[in-house]
Amino acid sequence: MIIPELPAYLTSIGGEEYKGLIISLFTLTAGLSRPFSGKLADKIGRIPVMVFGASICFVVSLLYPVITSVAGFLFLRFAHGFSTGFTPTGVSAYVADIVPFNKRGEAMGLQSLFGSLGMAAGPALGGYIGQFWGIEPLFYASAFVSILSILVIIRLKETVPNAEKLNRGHFRLHRYEIIEKRVIKPSLVLLLTVFSFGTVLTIIPDYSEYLGINNKGLFFAVFTLSSLGIRIIAGKTSDKYGRIPVMKMATLSMAIAMVIIAFAQTKFMLLFGGVIFGCSVGMNSPTISAWTIDLSLDAFRGRALATMYIALEAGIGIGALVSGYVFANKVENFPLVFSLGAITSMIAFFYLFTLPKQQVFLVPEDPPEKKNSNDQ
């Protein structure tokens, strides 16, 4: 809801040169918190992890209108990242727990479909609220939606058997608990493809204004809506034919979308690029999630998904930071900024050809923890 209005808001309080940090600070915290959220999701349960993330979103949304300095705003963006660092990890692990193996792609498609509905309605509604009522009501609306999500979460039944009570030991990470090596390949592909997403989140509001689009959330609504129908189809297709063939289509279409956006000179061309971009995101999201779950062990599914999300946040954060630096508030740099996203997507596309077609049915070896347990 708040993303489309944040660049203008930061400019209004004197922080125009820090636009690239709006997304990158958020994703930095999210990435740093992922190993903890993954471990906690496996140890204390999915539901507490989801509730914590949503609660952070609620508190920080209420604080945006109160702390109005540039430094304070950037601190809140940093703190806000904990919401994304925790809730999606718990959600994805929860969904994976309750669906059968041969329906994972379809289930991830359904989950991402509902996420996309929120991402479509959020920016469009947020842009509308910001345009007619101002930024403060927008922040309060964000807090209200966070409360609604918590009310949904607390009605769910925990899926982790014998969930532990939270203790200080849960916050001590061993080296092997930070990154799940079994899911490095899908995580690398994800990092390369979501570089473009970081660029879009950071630069599209300014690009929209440059092309005369008053509602800065319109592009986000268009690309998100265009991704809706294809998500379940892509998930089902990956269940049947494998994850990698679907990912090849996703990365190629992402590169094409970024080229179209880079050289758009009209509202229509920008929004058309948004449609192609949405189709790519719609294929990417459920397929990567299902691929990650395929390669993970049940007992460490939270850690595997956390690793995937670390790659997600790293890709978005790097994309946001690089695009903000390259753009430098100069409209002549729009083509170069979005062309960088096309390049990273093509790198991912060619990397996929180096992998065997079936990454779905690999059985990973036991982790160090399990080996030690067996020895004991």
RACORVEN-V154249 format. One record per backbone hydrogen bond with DSSP energy under -0.5 kcal/mol. CO is the residue of the C=O (numbers start at 1). NH is the residue of the N-H. Records with the same first field share a line. If there is no record, write none. Layout:
CO=NH / NH
This chain:
2=5 / 6
3=6 / 7
5=9
6=10
7=11
8=12
9=13
10=15
11=14
15=18
16=19
18=21 / 22
19=22 / 23
20=24
21=25
22=26
23=27
24=28
25=29
26=30
27=31
28=32
29=33
30=34
31=34 / 35
33=37
34=38
35=39
36=40
37=41
38=42
39=43
40=44 / 45
43=164
45=49
46=50
47=51
48=52
49=53
50=54
51=55
52=56
53=57
54=58
55=59
56=60
57=61
58=62
59=63
60=64
61=65
63=66 / 67
66=68
69=73
70=74
71=75
72=76
73=77
74=78
75=79
76=80
77=81
78=81
79=82
80=83 / 84
81=85
82=86
83=87
86=90
87=91
88=92
89=93
90=94
91=95
92=96
93=97
94=98
95=98 / 99
96=99
100=103
101=104
103=107
104=108
105=109
106=110
107=111
108=112
109=113
110=114
111=115
112=116
113=117
114=118
115=119
116=120
117=121
118=122
119=123
120=124
121=125
122=126
123=127
124=128
125=129
126=130
127=131
128=132
129=133 / 134
134=138
135=139
136=140
137=141
138=142
139=143
140=144
141=145
142=146
143=147
144=148
145=149
146=150
147=151
148=152
149=153
150=154
152=155
153=156
159=161
160=163
167=170
168=171
169=172
171=173
174=177
175=178 / 179
179=181
180=183
181=184
183=187
184=188
185=189
186=190
187=191
188=192
189=193
190=194
191=195
193=196
194=198
195=199
196=200
197=201
198=202
199=203
200=204
203=206 / 207
204=208
205=209
206=210
207=211
208=213
209=212
212=214
214=216
215=218
217=221
218=222
219=223
220=224
221=225
222=226
223=227
224=227 / 228
225=228 / 229
227=231
228=231 / 232
229=233
230=234
231=235
232=236
233=237
234=238
235=239
236=240
237=241
238=242
242=246
243=247
244=248
245=249
246=250
247=251
248=252
249=253
250=254
251=255
252=256
253=257
254=258
255=259
256=260
257=261
258=262
259=263
261=264
266=270
267=271
268=272
269=273
270=274
271=275
272=276
273=277
274=278
275=279
276=280
277=281
278=282
279=283
280=284
281=285
282=286
283=287
284=288
285=289
286=290
287=291
288=292
289=293
290=294
291=295
293=296
297=300
298=301
300=304
301=305
302=306
303=307
304=308
305=309
306=310
307=311
308=312
309=313
310=314
311=315
312=316
313=317
314=318
315=319
316=320
317=321
318=322
319=323
320=324
321=325
322=326
323=327
324=328
327=330
329=331
330=333
331=334
333=337
334=338
335=339
336=340
337=341
338=342
339=343
340=344
341=345
342=346
343=347
344=348
345=349
346=350
347=351
348=352
349=353
350=353
351=354
352=355
357=244 / 359
359=362
362=364
367=371
368=372
369=373
370=374
371=375
372=376
